[in-house]
Amino acid sequence: MADRKSKEMARLAYDALAEKKAQDIKIINIEGVSVIADYFIIASGTNHNQVQAMADSVEEALGRAGHPARQTEGYQTANWILMDFGDIIVHVFDTENRLFYDLERIWRDGKEIAVEEL
């Protein structure tokens, strides 16, 4: 079962994305299917500026809480920004790339959860 720290991190990421008007935020518990993290948080934005602002918001919120990103990829192109925080991995997409990569389908063995469950 995901520990309190990873749940707190997922909640902070969710709130930071929502604050920047992210679309279709999904939280997928993958701890039973993978050792890479407890949660994937997936969201999309309508343009590159919004996608970058969403990533900045997540990085700032988690950083303030003492959880700096281990690695961030894709920030410059802002088609798909992947942010690895260890216990959680945040994927911020533009709309077109989210549909193309369809992580929700790839990780369908994980359990999608509501933010209230965190």
VMD Tcl script that builds the backbone (N, CA, C; Angstrom):
set m [mol new atoms 354]
animate dup $m
set s [atomselect $m all]
$s set {name element resname resid chain x y z} {
  {N N MET 1 A 0.840 -1.186 0.000}
  {CA C MET 1 A 0.000 0.000 0.000}
  {C C MET 1 A 0.886 1.250 0.000}
  {N N ALA 2 A 0.549 2.199 -0.852}
  {CA C ALA 2 A 1.342 3.427 -0.967}
  {C C ALA 2 A 1.420 4.115 0.386}
  {N N ASP 3 A 2.606 4.598 0.688}
  {CA C ASP 3 A 2.770 5.238 1.989}
  {C C ASP 3 A 2.229 6.667 1.981}
  {N N ARG 4 A 2.195 7.238 3.156}
  {CA C ARG 4 A 1.628 8.564 3.321}
  {C C ARG 4 A 2.393 9.610 2.509}
  {N N LYS 5 A 3.720 9.456 2.434}
  {CA C LYS 5 A 4.537 10.418 1.693}
  {C C LYS 5 A 4.165 10.440 0.217}
  {N N SER 6 A 4.037 9.287 -0.405}
  {CA C SER 6 A 3.709 9.265 -1.830}
  {C C SER 6 A 2.293 9.772 -2.080}
  {N N LYS 7 A 1.382 9.499 -1.161}
  {CA C LYS 7 A 0.019 10.039 -1.295}
  {C C LYS 7 A 0.036 11.561 -1.194}
  {N N GLU 8 A 0.810 12.084 -0.245}
  {CA C GLU 8 A 0.921 13.540 -0.084}
  {C C GLU 8 A 1.520 14.167 -1.340}
  {N N MET 9 A 2.550 13.533 -1.885}
  {CA C MET 9 A 3.181 14.043 -3.100}
  {C C MET 9 A 2.197 14.045 -4.273}
  {N N ALA 10 A 1.430 12.977 -4.410}
  {CA C ALA 10 A 0.449 12.894 -5.489}
  {C C ALA 10 A -0.610 13.982 -5.336}
  {N N ARG 11 A -1.032 14.226 -4.115}
  {CA C ARG 11 A -2.039 15.264 -3.862}
  {C C ARG 11 A -1.483 16.653 -4.189}
  {N N LEU 12 A -0.258 16.914 -3.790}
  {CA C LEU 12 A 0.366 18.207 -4.102}
  {C C LEU 12 A 0.480 18.405 -5.619}
  {N N ALA 13 A 0.891 17.355 -6.328}
  {CA C ALA 13 A 1.006 17.446 -7.784}
  {C C ALA 13 A -0.354 17.691 -8.418}
  {N N TYR 14 A -1.357 16.970 -7.961}
  {CA C TYR 14 A -2.718 17.145 -8.482}
  {C C TYR 14 A -3.176 18.588 -8.293}
  {N N ASP 15 A -3.020 19.104 -7.081}
  {CA C ASP 15 A -3.462 20.469 -6.786}
  {C C ASP 15 A -2.703 21.493 -7.622}
  {N N ALA 16 A -1.398 21.281 -7.806}
  {CA C ALA 16 A -0.586 22.209 -8.602}
  {C C ALA 16 A -1.039 22.202 -10.064}
  {N N LEU 17 A -1.381 21.035 -10.574}
  {CA C LEU 17 A -1.877 20.943 -11.952}
  {C C LEU 17 A -3.248 21.600 -12.078}
  {N N ALA 18 A -4.117 21.332 -11.134}
  {CA C ALA 18 A -5.467 21.910 -11.157}
  {C C ALA 18 A -5.405 23.433 -11.092}
  {N N GLU 19 A -4.456 23.939 -10.331}
  {CA C GLU 19 A -4.299 25.391 -10.190}
  {C C GLU 19 A -3.995 26.051 -11.535}
  {N N LYS 20 A -3.333 25.321 -12.412}
  {CA C LYS 20 A -2.991 25.849 -13.741}
  {C C LYS 20 A -3.982 25.396 -14.808}
  {N N LYS 21 A -5.154 24.974 -14.372}
  {CA C LYS 21 A -6.254 24.597 -15.277}
  {C C LYS 21 A -5.920 23.411 -16.176}
  {N N ALA 22 A -5.198 22.439 -15.612}
  {CA C ALA 22 A -4.884 21.218 -16.359}
  {C C ALA 22 A -6.175 20.497 -16.728}
  {N N GLN 23 A -6.143 19.828 -17.854}
  {CA C GLN 23 A -7.306 19.076 -18.311}
  {C C GLN 23 A -7.136 17.597 -18.001}
  {N N ASP 24 A -8.235 16.970 -17.624}
  {CA C ASP 24 A -8.315 15.515 -17.487}
  {C C ASP 24 A -7.167 14.930 -16.649}
  {N N ILE 25 A -7.045 15.392 -15.405}
  {CA C ILE 25 A -5.983 14.906 -14.519}
  {C C ILE 25 A -6.344 13.505 -14.038}
  {N N LYS 26 A -5.434 12.569 -14.262}
  {CA C LYS 26 A -5.640 11.183 -13.819}
  {C C LYS 26 A -4.553 10.808 -12.821}
  {N N ILE 27 A -4.946 10.087 -11.800}
  {CA C ILE 27 A -4.003 9.538 -10.835}
  {C C ILE 27 A -4.104 8.026 -10.951}
  {N N ILE 28 A -2.993 7.381 -11.279}
  {CA C ILE 28 A -2.996 5.929 -11.448}
  {C C ILE 28 A -2.029 5.323 -10.438}
  {N N ASN 29 A -2.570 4.463 -9.587}
  {CA C ASN 29 A -1.747 3.741 -8.624}
  {C C ASN 29 A -1.114 2.572 -9.372}
  {N N ILE 30 A 0.222 2.617 -9.497}
  {CA C ILE 30 A 0.931 1.566 -10.251}
  {C C ILE 30 A 1.799 0.706 -9.350}
  {N N GLU 31 A 1.666 0.872 -8.035}
  {CA C GLU 31 A 2.571 0.157 -7.130}
  {C C GLU 31 A 2.441 -1.355 -7.257}
  {N N GLY 32 A 1.283 -1.858 -7.651}
  {CA C GLY 32 A 1.106 -3.295 -7.800}
  {C C GLY 32 A 1.614 -3.845 -9.119}
  {N N VAL 33 A 1.918 -2.947 -10.070}
  {CA C VAL 33 A 2.348 -3.386 -11.393}
  {C C VAL 33 A 3.775 -3.003 -11.745}
  {N N SER 34 A 4.376 -2.117 -10.963}
  {CA C SER 34 A 5.722 -1.663 -11.277}
  {C C SER 34 A 6.454 -1.219 -10.018}
  {N N VAL 35 A 7.757 -1.335 -10.059}
  {CA C VAL 35 A 8.572 -0.879 -8.924}
  {C C VAL 35 A 9.101 0.534 -9.147}
  {N N ILE 36 A 8.800 1.144 -10.296}
  {CA C ILE 36 A 9.383 2.452 -10.586}
  {C C ILE 36 A 8.780 3.582 -9.763}
  {N N ALA 37 A 7.538 3.432 -9.328}
  {CA C ALA 37 A 6.879 4.489 -8.553}
  {C C ALA 37 A 5.589 3.940 -7.965}
  {N N ASP 38 A 4.988 4.718 -7.073}
  {CA C ASP 38 A 3.674 4.358 -6.537}
  {C C ASP 38 A 2.541 4.915 -7.397}
  {N N TYR 39 A 2.753 6.131 -7.923}
  {CA C TYR 39 A 1.698 6.802 -8.692}
  {C C TYR 39 A 2.233 7.432 -9.962}
  {N N PHE 40 A 1.410 7.378 -11.005}
  {CA C PHE 40 A 1.557 8.213 -12.189}
  {C C PHE 40 A 0.471 9.271 -12.081}
  {N N ILE 41 A 0.826 10.507 -12.326}
  {CA C ILE 41 A -0.164 11.570 -12.452}
  {C C ILE 41 A -0.040 12.042 -13.896}
  {N N ILE 42 A -1.149 12.021 -14.618}
  {CA C ILE 42 A -1.166 12.363 -16.036}
  {C C ILE 42 A -2.151 13.514 -16.233}
  {N N ALA 43 A -1.703 14.529 -16.976}
  {CA C ALA 43 A -2.572 15.677 -17.246}
  {C C ALA 43 A -2.206 16.266 -18.600}
  {N N SER 44 A -3.093 17.070 -19.134}
  {CA C SER 44 A -2.780 17.718 -20.401}
  {C C SER 44 A -3.159 19.189 -20.370}
  {N N GLY 45 A -2.473 19.916 -21.239}
  {CA C GLY 45 A -2.720 21.335 -21.417}
  {C C GLY 45 A -2.987 21.618 -22.879}
  {N N THR 46 A -3.485 22.803 -23.154}
  {CA C THR 46 A -3.916 23.126 -24.515}
  {C C THR 46 A -2.816 23.712 -25.385}
  {N N ASN 47 A -1.726 24.215 -24.772}
  {CA C ASN 47 A -0.631 24.782 -25.563}
  {C C ASN 47 A 0.682 24.649 -24.784}
  {N N HIS 48 A 1.784 24.917 -25.459}
  {CA C HIS 48 A 3.100 24.720 -24.844}
  {C C HIS 48 A 3.304 25.581 -23.608}
  {N N ASN 49 A 2.836 26.814 -23.651}
  {CA C ASN 49 A 3.000 27.692 -22.484}
  {C C ASN 49 A 2.272 27.132 -21.268}
  {N N GLN 50 A 1.051 26.628 -21.472}
  {CA C GLN 50 A 0.305 26.058 -20.354}
  {C C GLN 50 A 0.981 24.785 -19.844}
  {N N VAL 51 A 1.452 23.944 -20.749}
  {CA C VAL 51 A 2.125 22.704 -20.349}
  {C C VAL 51 A 3.349 23.034 -19.496}
  {N N GLN 52 A 4.143 24.012 -19.919}
  {CA C GLN 52 A 5.309 24.408 -19.129}
  {C C GLN 52 A 4.901 25.017 -17.792}
  {N N ALA 53 A 3.849 25.827 -17.784}
  {CA C ALA 53 A 3.373 26.428 -16.527}
  {C C ALA 53 A 2.886 25.353 -15.564}
  {N N MET 54 A 2.249 24.308 -16.089}
  {CA C MET 54 A 1.796 23.203 -15.251}
  {C C MET 54 A 2.995 22.492 -14.626}
  {N N ALA 55 A 4.017 22.229 -15.438}
  {CA C ALA 55 A 5.225 21.562 -14.926}
  {C C ALA 55 A 5.914 22.436 -13.886}
  {N N ASP 56 A 6.009 23.726 -14.154}
  {CA C ASP 56 A 6.624 24.653 -13.193}
  {C C ASP 56 A 5.874 24.637 -11.867}
  {N N SER 57 A 4.551 24.616 -11.936}
  {CA C SER 57 A 3.710 24.625 -10.740}
  {C C SER 57 A 3.939 23.367 -9.901}
  {N N VAL 58 A 4.015 22.211 -10.567}
  {CA C VAL 58 A 4.272 20.947 -9.867}
  {C C VAL 58 A 5.653 20.966 -9.222}
  {N N GLU 59 A 6.648 21.401 -9.996}
  {CA C GLU 59 A 8.013 21.431 -9.470}
  {C C GLU 59 A 8.120 22.360 -8.261}
  {N N GLU 60 A 7.467 23.505 -8.332}
  {CA C GLU 60 A 7.502 24.456 -7.220}
  {C C GLU 60 A 6.793 23.894 -5.984}
  {N N ALA 61 A 5.601 23.338 -6.165}
  {CA C ALA 61 A 4.822 22.818 -5.031}
  {C C ALA 61 A 5.545 21.663 -4.340}
  {N N LEU 62 A 6.047 20.728 -5.115}
  {CA C LEU 62 A 6.738 19.586 -4.519}
  {C C LEU 62 A 8.092 19.993 -3.953}
  {N N GLY 63 A 8.771 20.909 -4.611}
  {CA C GLY 63 A 10.042 21.398 -4.110}
  {C C GLY 63 A 9.896 22.093 -2.765}
  {N N ARG 64 A 8.861 22.925 -2.627}
  {CA C ARG 64 A 8.598 23.605 -1.348}
  {C C ARG 64 A 8.330 22.608 -0.230}
  {N N ALA 65 A 7.745 21.466 -0.587}
  {CA C ALA 65 A 7.423 20.434 0.402}
  {C C ALA 65 A 8.605 19.500 0.667}
  {N N GLY 66 A 9.751 19.794 0.039}
  {CA C GLY 66 A 10.941 18.989 0.283}
  {C C GLY 66 A 11.100 17.798 -0.633}
  {N N HIS 67 A 10.423 17.828 -1.779}
  {CA C HIS 67 A 10.496 16.721 -2.738}
  {C C HIS 67 A 10.953 17.255 -4.097}
  {N N PRO 68 A 12.247 17.527 -4.262}
  {CA C PRO 68 A 12.711 18.033 -5.557}
  {C C PRO 68 A 12.635 16.951 -6.633}
  {N N ALA 69 A 12.473 17.389 -7.867}
  {CA C ALA 69 A 12.442 16.446 -8.989}
  {C C ALA 69 A 13.816 15.802 -9.143}
  {N N ARG 70 A 13.826 14.493 -9.319}
  {CA C ARG 70 A 15.087 13.787 -9.589}
  {C C ARG 70 A 15.525 14.040 -11.019}
  {N N GLN 71 A 14.544 14.097 -11.900}
  {CA C GLN 71 A 14.836 14.289 -13.314}
  {C C GLN 71 A 13.598 14.854 -14.006}
  {N N THR 72 A 13.828 15.742 -14.957}
  {CA C THR 72 A 12.753 16.283 -15.787}
  {C C THR 72 A 13.206 16.190 -17.232}
  {N N GLU 73 A 12.320 15.696 -18.081}
  {CA C GLU 73 A 12.629 15.573 -19.505}
  {C C GLU 73 A 11.512 16.193 -20.324}
  {N N GLY 74 A 11.882 16.776 -21.457}
  {CA C GLY 74 A 10.897 17.274 -22.411}
  {C C GLY 74 A 10.406 18.685 -22.161}
  {N N TYR 75 A 11.049 19.406 -21.243}
  {CA C TYR 75 A 10.534 20.733 -20.881}
  {C C TYR 75 A 10.596 21.708 -22.062}
  {N N GLN 76 A 11.680 21.700 -22.808}
  {CA C GLN 76 A 11.846 22.676 -23.890}
  {C C GLN 76 A 10.805 22.521 -24.996}
  {N N THR 77 A 10.537 21.284 -25.397}
  {CA C THR 77 A 9.559 21.078 -26.467}
  {C C THR 77 A 8.131 21.160 -25.944}
  {N N ALA 78 A 7.938 20.792 -24.678}
  {CA C ALA 78 A 6.629 20.873 -24.008}
  {C C ALA 78 A 5.534 20.076 -24.712}
  {N N ASN 79 A 5.920 19.012 -25.412}
  {CA C ASN 79 A 4.927 18.092 -25.968}
  {C C ASN 79 A 4.537 17.066 -24.902}
  {N N TRP 80 A 5.562 16.605 -24.185}
  {CA C TRP 80 A 5.384 15.635 -23.104}
  {C C TRP 80 A 6.492 15.910 -22.098}
  {N N ILE 81 A 6.131 16.444 -20.970}
  {CA C ILE 81 A 7.109 16.682 -19.920}
  {C C ILE 81 A 6.967 15.577 -18.891}
  {N N LEU 82 A 8.053 14.864 -18.671}
  {CA C LEU 82 A 8.082 13.782 -17.690}
  {C C LEU 82 A 8.888 14.266 -16.490}
  {N N MET 83 A 8.290 14.189 -15.313}
  {CA C MET 83 A 8.939 14.649 -14.093}
  {C C MET 83 A 8.986 13.496 -13.099}
  {N N ASP 84 A 10.199 13.077 -12.764}
  {CA C ASP 84 A 10.388 11.948 -11.857}
  {C C ASP 84 A 10.686 12.478 -10.460}
  {N N PHE 85 A 9.782 12.197 -9.538}
  {CA C PHE 85 A 9.957 12.592 -8.143}
  {C C PHE 85 A 10.213 11.376 -7.252}
  {N N GLY 86 A 10.541 10.247 -7.867}
  {CA C GLY 86 A 10.808 9.030 -7.100}
  {C C GLY 86 A 9.532 8.249 -6.847}
  {N N ASP 87 A 8.792 8.618 -5.815}
  {CA C ASP 87 A 7.558 7.897 -5.471}
  {C C ASP 87 A 6.418 8.178 -6.436}
  {N N ILE 88 A 6.488 9.329 -7.112}
  {CA C ILE 88 A 5.478 9.644 -8.121}
  {C C ILE 88 A 6.182 10.103 -9.390}
  {N N ILE 89 A 5.518 9.873 -10.507}
  {CA C ILE 89 A 6.002 10.360 -11.794}
  {C C ILE 89 A 4.858 11.151 -12.420}
  {N N VAL 90 A 5.174 12.386 -12.799}
  {CA C VAL 90 A 4.167 13.279 -13.374}
  {C C VAL 90 A 4.419 13.387 -14.871}
  {N N HIS 91 A 3.344 13.177 -15.647}
  {CA C HIS 91 A 3.392 13.288 -17.105}
  {C C HIS 91 A 2.472 14.442 -17.489}
  {N N VAL 92 A 3.052 15.481 -18.104}
  {CA C VAL 92 A 2.261 16.622 -18.554}
  {C C VAL 92 A 2.367 16.671 -20.076}
  {N N PHE 93 A 1.241 16.519 -20.729}
  {CA C PHE 93 A 1.186 16.421 -22.186}
  {C C PHE 93 A 0.475 17.613 -22.802}
  {N N ASP 94 A 0.764 17.847 -24.095}
  {CA C ASP 94 A -0.174 18.629 -24.880}
  {C C ASP 94 A -1.251 17.627 -25.333}
  {N N THR 95 A -2.360 18.126 -25.786}
  {CA C THR 95 A -3.511 17.254 -26.084}
  {C C THR 95 A -3.189 16.189 -27.126}
  {N N GLU 96 A -2.522 16.591 -28.196}
  {CA C GLU 96 A -2.226 15.665 -29.290}
  {C C GLU 96 A -1.330 14.512 -28.841}
  {N N ASN 97 A -0.276 14.806 -28.103}
  {CA C ASN 97 A 0.644 13.756 -27.665}
  {C C ASN 97 A 0.036 12.858 -26.600}
  {N N ARG 98 A -0.839 13.404 -25.782}
  {CA C ARG 98 A -1.502 12.546 -24.792}
  {C C ARG 98 A -2.343 11.487 -25.490}
  {N N LEU 99 A -3.066 11.890 -26.519}
  {CA C LEU 99 A -3.864 10.924 -27.278}
  {C C LEU 99 A -2.964 9.905 -27.976}
  {N N PHE 100 A -1.850 10.371 -28.526}
  {CA C PHE 100 A -0.948 9.487 -29.255}
  {C C PHE 100 A -0.309 8.438 -28.349}
  {N N TYR 101 A 0.230 8.862 -27.204}
  {CA C TYR 101 A 0.940 7.931 -26.324}
  {C C TYR 101 A 0.010 7.112 -25.436}
  {N N ASP 102 A -1.148 7.640 -25.116}
  {CA C ASP 102 A -2.210 6.912 -24.399}
  {C C ASP 102 A -1.681 6.096 -23.213}
  {N N LEU 103 A -1.016 6.773 -22.286}
  {CA C LEU 103 A -0.457 6.086 -21.114}
  {C C LEU 103 A -1.520 5.385 -20.275}
  {N N GLU 104 A -2.716 5.946 -20.260}
  {CA C GLU 104 A -3.781 5.305 -19.484}
  {C C GLU 104 A -4.042 3.885 -19.977}
  {N N ARG 105 A -3.961 3.685 -21.283}
  {CA C ARG 105 A -4.159 2.340 -21.836}
  {C C ARG 105 A -2.961 1.449 -21.522}
  {N N ILE 106 A -1.766 1.994 -21.700}
  {CA C ILE 106 A -0.554 1.208 -21.454}
  {C C ILE 106 A -0.490 0.749 -19.994}
  {N N TRP 107 A -0.905 1.613 -19.069}
  {CA C TRP 107 A -0.837 1.311 -17.639}
  {C C TRP 107 A -2.205 0.910 -17.077}
  {N N ARG 108 A -3.044 0.327 -17.910}
  {CA C ARG 108 A -4.395 -0.028 -17.474}
  {C C ARG 108 A -4.419 -1.068 -16.345}
  {N N ASP 109 A -3.307 -1.771 -16.126}
  {CA C ASP 109 A -3.238 -2.714 -15.013}
  {C C ASP 109 A -3.142 -1.983 -13.675}
  {N N GLY 110 A -2.784 -0.712 -13.718}
  {CA C GLY 110 A -2.790 0.097 -12.505}
  {C C GLY 110 A -4.224 0.480 -12.165}
  {N N LYS 111 A -4.414 1.029 -10.974}
  {CA C LYS 111 A -5.757 1.384 -10.539}
  {C C LYS 111 A -5.917 2.907 -10.546}
  {N N GLU 112 A -6.835 3.375 -11.397}
  {CA C GLU 112 A -7.110 4.819 -11.388}
  {C C GLU 112 A -7.852 5.160 -10.105}
  {N N ILE 113 A -7.391 6.204 -9.446}
  {CA C ILE 113 A -8.031 6.590 -8.192}
  {C C ILE 113 A -8.444 8.059 -8.250}
  {N N ALA 114 A -9.426 8.382 -7.438}
  {CA C ALA 114 A -9.884 9.767 -7.325}
  {C C ALA 114 A -8.983 10.509 -6.348}
  {N N VAL 115 A -8.858 11.797 -6.516}
  {CA C VAL 115 A -8.000 12.591 -5.649}
  {C C VAL 115 A -8.452 12.489 -4.184}
  {N N GLU 116 A -9.731 12.268 -3.968}
  {CA C GLU 116 A -10.248 12.140 -2.603}
  {C C GLU 116 A -9.724 10.898 -1.895}
  {N N GLU 117 A -9.223 9.939 -2.652}
  {CA C GLU 117 A -8.689 8.709 -2.064}
  {C C GLU 117 A -7.254 8.875 -1.546}
  {N N LEU 118 A -6.643 10.013 -1.848}
  {CA C LEU 118 A -5.264 10.235 -1.404}
  {C C LEU 118 A -5.218 10.668 0.040}
}
mol reanalyze $m
mol bondsrecalc $m
mol representation Tube
mol addrep $m
